[in-house]
């Protein structure tokens, strides 16, 4: 009788260990999936940071070009308008170019 109880306990122990091994495998698989998702999130975060950095650079460039255009427009008060028109058109083209680059970045 003692031997039978020992055998039952022995088989129960192995079945519990087997269940725990399956649970450990399942948890490891979930942990691997979470690790992959974390790597994907880190990659997406790096891409977003790069894009934000580029947008900041384009915004600064846009501000500079707008200030240059404003300066050229102010020149109309003292400079002959016919000679200043080309400068204004050129600066406007520069602003439009930077704006297009900014739109493409978005």
Secondary structure, 3 states (H helix, E strand, C coil): CHHHHHHHHHHHHHHHHHHHHHHHHHHHHHHHHHHHHHHHHHHHHHHHHHHHHHHHHHHHHHHHHHHHHHHHHHHHHCCCHHHHHHHHHHHHHHHHHHHHHHHHHC
